[in-house]
Amino acid sequence: MTPMPERLRITGASIRLDSMPRDGRDLDLTVDKPERDGLAVELGVLSLDRLQVKLHAVRFKGGIRVTGRLTAIVTQQSVISFEPVVQEIGEPIDRIFLPGAEKDHADKADAEVFVDLEGEDIPDHFDGNEADLSDLIVETIALGIDPYPRAPGESIDSLGLAEAKAEIHPFAALKKLKQDLDES
């Protein structure tokens, strides 16, 4: 059995709850080339040319709420021409992290937190007194990437590869036969 690959971690993308100021903490990450190259491999793109994440984390009901914005430039292969296509990504981030099994490190909540587990935005969890936001960043990029990249105006028709439309009415074969007979 092949071992599972270790999850990619982004340097500086974690927040410690035990040292968080009352008004929250800002994270401004500009990811360097070696980490971007690793992310590009994980995401299956040609390159990740830029990745910047600006986040603000505040205490929220025993956990943290992280808001901010991710911007990136991704180069992928076009699904039409197989040429490189550059895409700019700009995605908002708004996520709640609640403590997992080790709740000793979280603040006491002032009120109960009602979570709709069937809803779209269920909270993430963290263990200990530190929340790693690497998975949040990778997920945000992955969701922002165009699954079918192509250059503006590029289509099968623009490459001249579209098949000629055949006539499909019942007498199309007879019409072709008549044209052939008239030519001979």
URLIN-V407018 format. One record per pair of residues at least 6 apart in sequence whose C-alpha atoms are under 7 Angstrom apart, sorted by the first residue. I is the first residue (numbers start at 1). GAP is how many residues later the second one is. D is the distance in Angstrom with one decimal. If there is no record, write none. Layout:
BEGIN
I,GAP,D ; I,GAP,D
END
This chain:
BEGIN
9,125,5.5 ; 10,25,6.9 ; 10,124,5.4 ; 13,119,6.0 ; 13,120,5.2 ; 13,121,5.8 ; 14,116,6.6 ; 14,117,5.5 ; 14,118,4.1 ; 14,119,5.5 ; 15,115,5.5 ; 15,116,5.3 ; 15,117,6.5 ; 16,113,5.7 ; 16,114,4.2 ; 16,115,6.5 ; 17,112,5.3 ; 17,113,5.9 ; 18,111,6.3 ; 23,35,6.6 ; 24,32,6.8 ; 24,33,5.4 ; 24,34,4.2 ; 24,35,6.8 ; 25,31,5.7 ; 25,32,5.3 ; 25,33,6.6 ; 26,29,5.7 ; 26,30,4.4 ; 26,31,6.4 ; 27,27,5.7 ; 27,28,5.0 ; 27,29,6.2 ; 28,25,5.9 ; 28,26,4.5 ; 28,27,6.4 ; 29,23,5.6 ; 29,24,5.1 ; 29,25,6.4 ; 30,21,6.0 ; 30,22,4.5 ; 30,23,6.5 ; 31,20,5.6 ; 31,21,6.3 ; 36,12,5.6 ; 37,10,6.6 ; 37,11,6.5 ; 40,6,6.5 ; 40,7,5.3 ; 40,8,5.4 ; 43,99,6.6 ; 45,30,6.4 ; 45,31,5.0 ; 46,29,5.5 ; 46,30,5.1 ; 46,31,6.9 ; 47,27,5.9 ; 47,28,5.1 ; 48,25,6.0 ; 48,26,4.6 ; 48,27,6.4 ; 49,24,5.3 ; 49,25,5.9 ; 50,22,5.0 ; 50,23,5.0 ; 51,20,5.9 ; 51,21,4.4 ; 51,22,6.8 ; 52,18,5.9 ; 52,19,5.3 ; 52,20,6.3 ; 53,16,6.0 ; 53,17,4.5 ; 53,18,6.4 ; 54,14,5.5 ; 54,15,5.5 ; 54,16,6.5 ; 55,11,6.5 ; 55,12,5.5 ; 55,13,4.3 ; 55,14,6.5 ; 56,10,5.7 ; 56,11,5.4 ; 56,12,6.0 ; 57,7,6.3 ; 57,8,5.5 ; 57,9,4.4 ; 57,10,6.5 ; 58,6,5.4 ; 58,7,5.4 ; 58,8,6.7 ; 59,6,6.3 ; 61,48,4.7 ; 61,49,6.9 ; 61,52,6.9 ; 62,36,6.6 ; 62,44,5.0 ; 62,45,4.6 ; 62,46,5.6 ; 62,47,5.0 ; 63,34,5.6 ; 63,35,4.4 ; 63,36,5.8 ; 63,43,6.2 ; 64,32,5.9 ; 64,33,5.3 ; 64,34,6.6 ; 65,30,5.8 ; 65,31,4.4 ; 65,32,6.2 ; 66,28,5.6 ; 66,29,5.2 ; 66,30,6.2 ; 67,26,5.1 ; 67,27,4.3 ; 67,28,6.5 ; 68,24,5.9 ; 68,25,5.0 ; 68,26,6.7 ; 69,22,5.7 ; 69,23,4.5 ; 69,24,5.4 ; 70,20,5.7 ; 70,21,5.3 ; 70,22,6.4 ; 71,18,5.4 ; 71,19,4.5 ; 71,20,6.5 ; 72,16,5.9 ; 72,17,5.0 ; 72,18,6.6 ; 73,13,6.9 ; 73,14,5.7 ; 73,15,4.6 ; 73,16,6.1 ; 74,12,5.7 ; 74,13,5.2 ; 74,14,6.4 ; 75,9,6.2 ; 75,10,5.5 ; 75,11,4.4 ; 75,12,6.3 ; 76,8,5.5 ; 76,9,5.3 ; 76,10,6.5 ; 76,73,6.9 ; 77,6,5.5 ; 77,7,4.6 ; 77,8,5.9 ; 77,72,6.9 ; 78,6,6.0 ; 78,7,5.9 ; 78,71,5.1 ; 78,72,4.5 ; 78,73,7.0 ; 79,69,6.0 ; 79,70,6.0 ; 79,71,6.0 ; 80,70,6.4 ; 80,75,6.5 ; 80,76,6.5 ; 85,64,6.8 ; 85,65,6.3 ; 85,66,6.0 ; 89,55,6.1 ; 91,53,6.9 ; 95,28,6.9 ; 96,27,5.0 ; 96,28,6.2 ; 97,26,5.5 ; 97,27,4.6 ; 97,28,5.2 ; 97,29,6.7 ; 98,25,6.5 ; 98,26,6.2 ; 98,27,4.9 ; 98,28,6.4 ; 99,7,6.6 ; 99,26,5.4 ; 99,27,5.1 ; 99,28,6.0 ; 100,25,5.3 ; 100,26,5.3 ; 100,27,5.1 ; 101,26,6.3 ; 102,25,5.7 ; 102,26,5.7 ; 105,23,6.4 ; 105,24,5.3 ; 115,7,6.8 ; 116,6,6.7 ; 156,6,6.1
END
